[in-house]
Amino acid sequence: MEVKVITHEKEMLTLEIDGEGHTFSNLLREELTNDKTVKKVGYRMENTLINKIIFVLEAKDPVKSLNEACERLRKNNKDYIAAFKKAL
């Protein structure tokens, strides 16, 4: 995965995420919708044959919201792995 910042304004962040498709983008978008400071969040895939996403986030502090969402996803991932290992 390679992430490039396209625009970074006070309340708006636009990223280009290369090497990822709908799976990761939907997961991140859904997690960001849980943040009350997020006003709008979405993404688009300009070409379905190329895994490159344009991700747009509008929030009070978009970088903070993005970092916190990624941290929550990382924690949830650890919890899922632990539960699967315990079950197996």
C-alpha positions as a Markdown table, in Angstrom:
| # | Residue | x | y | z |
|---|---|---|---|---|
| 1 | Met | 0.0 | 0.0 | 0.0 |
| 2 | Glu | 1.2 | 3.4 | -0.9 |
| 3 | Val | -0.6 | 6.6 | 0.4 |
| 4 | Lys | -0.2 | 10.0 | -1.2 |
| 5 | Val | -1.8 | 13.2 | 0.2 |
| 6 | Ile | -3.6 | 15.0 | -2.6 |
| 7 | Thr | -5.0 | 17.8 | -0.5 |
| 8 | His | -4.7 | 18.7 | 3.2 |
| 9 | Glu | -6.8 | 21.6 | 4.4 |
| 10 | Lys | -8.0 | 22.5 | 7.9 |
| 11 | Glu | -11.1 | 20.3 | 7.7 |
| 12 | Met | -10.5 | 18.3 | 4.5 |
| 13 | Leu | -8.1 | 15.5 | 3.6 |
| 14 | Thr | -7.9 | 13.8 | 0.3 |
| 15 | Leu | -5.7 | 10.7 | -0.1 |
| 16 | Glu | -4.7 | 8.5 | -3.0 |
| 17 | Ile | -4.3 | 4.9 | -1.7 |
| 18 | Asp | -2.5 | 2.7 | -4.2 |
| 19 | Gly | -2.7 | -1.1 | -3.9 |
| 20 | Glu | -6.0 | -1.3 | -2.1 |
| 21 | Gly | -9.5 | -1.9 | -3.2 |
| 22 | His | -13.0 | -1.8 | -1.8 |
| 23 | Thr | -12.3 | -4.2 | 1.1 |
| 24 | Phe | -9.9 | -1.9 | 3.0 |
| 25 | Ser | -11.6 | 1.3 | 1.9 |
| 26 | Asn | -15.0 | 0.2 | 3.0 |
| 27 | Leu | -13.6 | -0.9 | 6.4 |
| 28 | Leu | -11.9 | 2.4 | 6.9 |
| 29 | Arg | -14.9 | 4.4 | 5.7 |
| 30 | Glu | -17.2 | 2.5 | 8.0 |
| 31 | Glu | -14.9 | 3.0 | 11.0 |
| 32 | Leu | -14.7 | 6.7 | 10.3 |
| 33 | Thr | -18.5 | 7.0 | 10.3 |
| 34 | Asn | -18.3 | 6.1 | 14.1 |
| 35 | Asp | -16.4 | 9.3 | 14.8 |
| 36 | Lys | -18.8 | 12.2 | 15.7 |
| 37 | Thr | -16.3 | 14.8 | 14.5 |
| 38 | Val | -16.5 | 13.4 | 10.9 |
| 39 | Lys | -18.8 | 15.4 | 8.7 |
| 40 | Lys | -18.3 | 13.4 | 5.4 |
| 41 | Val | -16.3 | 10.4 | 4.4 |
| 42 | Gly | -16.2 | 8.5 | 1.1 |
| 43 | Tyr | -14.0 | 7.1 | -1.5 |
| 44 | Arg | -14.1 | 6.3 | -5.2 |
| 45 | Met | -12.3 | 3.8 | -7.4 |
| 46 | Glu | -11.7 | 5.5 | -10.8 |
| 47 | Asn | -10.8 | 2.3 | -12.6 |
| 48 | Thr | -12.1 | -1.1 | -11.3 |
| 49 | Leu | -9.1 | -2.9 | -12.9 |
| 50 | Ile | -6.6 | -0.8 | -10.9 |
| 51 | Asn | -6.5 | -1.0 | -7.1 |
| 52 | Lys | -6.2 | 2.8 | -6.6 |
| 53 | Ile | -8.6 | 4.6 | -4.3 |
| 54 | Ile | -9.3 | 8.3 | -3.8 |
| 55 | Phe | -10.4 | 8.7 | -0.2 |
| 56 | Val | -12.0 | 11.9 | 1.0 |
| 57 | Leu | -12.5 | 12.9 | 4.6 |
| 58 | Glu | -14.1 | 16.0 | 6.0 |
| 59 | Ala | -13.8 | 16.4 | 9.8 |
| 60 | Lys | -13.0 | 18.8 | 12.6 |
| 61 | Asp | -9.4 | 17.4 | 12.5 |
| 62 | Pro | -9.2 | 14.9 | 9.6 |
| 63 | Val | -5.7 | 13.7 | 10.4 |
| 64 | Lys | -6.6 | 13.0 | 14.1 |
| 65 | Ser | -9.8 | 11.2 | 13.0 |
| 66 | Leu | -7.9 | 9.1 | 10.5 |
| 67 | Asn | -5.2 | 8.2 | 13.0 |
| 68 | Glu | -7.7 | 7.2 | 15.7 |
| 69 | Ala | -9.8 | 5.1 | 13.2 |
| 70 | Cys | -6.7 | 3.3 | 12.1 |
| 71 | Glu | -5.7 | 2.6 | 15.7 |
| 72 | Arg | -9.2 | 1.2 | 16.5 |
| 73 | Leu | -9.0 | -1.0 | 13.4 |
| 74 | Arg | -5.6 | -2.3 | 14.5 |
| 75 | Lys | -6.9 | -3.1 | 18.0 |
| 76 | Asn | -9.9 | -4.8 | 16.6 |
| 77 | Asn | -7.7 | -6.9 | 14.3 |
| 78 | Lys | -5.6 | -8.0 | 17.2 |
| 79 | Asp | -8.8 | -9.0 | 19.1 |
| 80 | Tyr | -10.1 | -11.0 | 16.0 |
| 81 | Ile | -6.7 | -12.8 | 15.7 |
| 82 | Ala | -6.7 | -13.7 | 19.4 |
| 83 | Ala | -10.3 | -15.0 | 19.2 |
| 84 | Phe | -9.6 | -17.2 | 16.1 |
| 85 | Lys | -6.4 | -18.6 | 17.7 |
| 86 | Lys | -8.4 | -19.4 | 20.9 |
| 87 | Ala | -11.2 | -21.1 | 18.9 |
| 88 | Leu | -8.7 | -23.2 | 16.9 |
